[in-house]
Amino acid sequence: MLLHEYLRQSAHRSPDKIALVTGQTRHTYSSLSSSARGLAAFLHANGLQKGERVAVYLDNCVEAVISIFGILEAGGCFVVINNTAPPERLGFIANHCSARFLIAPQHRLDLVHKAQALCTTVPQLIITGNNVGHDIGTSFESACKAQPSTSIPQIIDLDLAAIIYTSGSTGEPKGVTFAHRNIDSAVDSIIEYLENNSEDVILGVLPLSFGYGLLQLLVTFKTGARLVLEKGFGFPYELARRIKDERVAGFAGVPTMYAILTQLESLANEDFSSLRYITNAAAAMPPPFIPKIKKIFPTARIYLMHGLTECLRTTYLPPDQLEQRPTSVGRGMPNVELWISDADGKRLPYGQTGELVVQGSNVMLGYWNDPVTTARVITAGRYPWERVLHSGDLFRQDEEGYFYFVARKDEVIKSRGERIAPKEIEDVLYQLDEVHEARVIGVPDPILGQAIRAEIVLKEGRSLTERQVKAYCREHLEDFKTPTVVAFVPALPKTAGGKIKRTGDIAPTT
Amino acid sequence: MQQEHIQTEVADFIRKNFIFSDTKKLNNDESLLGSGVVDSTGILELIAFLEGKFQVKFADSDLVAENFDSVNKIVSFVSRKTTGAAA
């Protein structure tokens, strides 16, 4: 099914049903659908061609939801960019995917203008917020009121639907590119194993710029259920209250969230009986969390899962296996074939560690504008029409076919469930004139999964403070990439060839 | 006077730990999370700081946006808490 049909068909079936709750506002399927069709008409009338990209630089809000479906409805490809991205990154992405339009909030115009300056072809602005002046761009509100268009070209499920930007090991963002059918396939598999239905209320806390967050919206709209969309996890007690008041049935989180939730002792006495399931992905759930989560949410089934942006989702552990295999992420979800391969592409038997390889309709088309990196991760299968994805995640399998995550093949740090390339942060550190050498490593952290530790060797006679370094990183990186700890060290561990090692122990500070 | 003191302490803490800059403006009415000044784990650090600094204990149910999502909201909530404790 085409992704924008999710909204259309749900609006057709239950026009007056509340589809989305944002803050105190409730939105029906029909109102969202008519706004999305208006936006589509506006984009089409203003020259958006099939497959062209529209960047969405918004947090989790109703305008972001309308944008996603409106862009698809017009035959375009949506690119949601994390709303904490600094102007350099926003500009890089908008330019990299040659975004034709950029949808952004009025209160961040300064930053948007800086980003636009980095684009070879400047994207046309559509601005959310009240009283948007004609001089700064088109108001989102008025764009959504455009007369629905009848001349939008035929869209098929092989057409481009979305690009999700993620950190590569080189530090440059990579644009993971999907056709409608790739995402739709993942959505169908998820609905099947989570047994989602139209009565569900799903709590969406993860950002829509993140595959796992986006899936919450898509699964909800395909089943005609309701999404309670939150801007983030800042106030855990508030979310707990949301679960109670909105009778939430499903909640998707990352271990950092569960670490925080399980610290709130008073939650154990609250009534969360509406909760049917919770899911975990993006980083491994520490087994000690599980009994604590069960205590707070006794009615919820716990699904441990694994996914990667390049195919959205791979495995889930059926909840009845949790007791027996709390460290497993389960088996392949429906319609996905998984196996473990050695460096030469040979399938490995049970018990051996190798790279997880994925085949399925959910596998991305490739990295946007990057055939070299794409060819490294997507290779031919047994037959010429088969394509297999090399996940970069090392796994082993037990005799009954359950998968266990072992490590990343590269040096990517997982903090708060986000994938972070050490090199990207190191590149920023090296921009500081005082820095002689730097490395960034992940260190275990009970809340973050991994905390980011930056180690710096200063040039002779120069000085810097931890605060200065963090301030500089904060200005040039998304907030979740700012190092948690900055240590000044006399030397860094090196390989025999003189390269700085990114693995191993933290460098001594004295 | 008390309120001014709380405001200075809170703004200092945010500047030192989240903004890292003395020149960047901190708008006291702006949503800390919404504007991206403080992220979700940062809010918890901020709350731990407030408990230590002003000798107050927050209940889990206090940890909501209406009490903590801007400098001004924090100032008024903390001063209510501290005067409440004194009474």
Interface residues (C-beta under 8 A of the other chain):
Chain A: D59 N83 T84 H107 K231 G232 F233 G234 F235 P236 Y237 E238 R241 T256 I260 L264 E265 S266 L267 R416 I447 L448 R467 Q468 K470 A471 Y472 R474 E475 D479 F480
Chain B: K16 F18 I19 F20 S21 L33 G34 S35 G36 V38 D39 S40 T41 I43 L44 A59 D60 S61 D62 L63 V64 A65 F68 D69
